[in-house]
Amino acid sequence: MTQIGNKTLLIAISALLTVGIAFFGIIMLISETNSANKPLIYDERIDVIAKQFEWTFKYEKPVQVGDSTFYNTTYNMYVEVGKTYLLNITSIDVEHGFSVPDLNIKVDAIPGKYNTITLKITEKGRYTIKCFHYCGFGHETMVGEILAS
Ligand SMILES: [Cu+2]
């Protein structure tokens, strides 16, 4: 092949690669934008509010615990197996961390901000909640449970 032929081939390959990478980038950008805008689908919402040194759960629909009905509970969160919940996690004082090790959940609870996840428990049981940010003297007492029935 001639010198000019090699050069043309090289330019053609470079142009093809550049267009290919740009195309791939655009596809990635579009798919990311779509997933960010996708609404979260859930059955009920629970606001998870952290403060030194307790967790409060505010339910969109009241929960029945024994003979009592609650809109809010502290330390323990009550959920139904198979339902999908939207958890809005925040703090009203310092930074905390909402973690449920057995469910692989670890979300920052930050004052003035809501971090959102969905939760669906498929097995009845009790799941320990812990704070994973050191939030002051008493941090280690900031525990609770998710009771799924
Ligand atoms: Cu804490």
Boltz pocket constraint, residues with backbone or C-beta under 6 A from the ligand:
constraints:
  - pocket:
      binder: B
      contacts: [[A, 50], [A, 51], [A, 52], [A, 53], [A, 95], [A, 96], [A, 97], [A, 131], [A, 132], [A, 133], [A, 134], [A, 135], [A, 139], [A, 142]]
      max_distance: 6.0
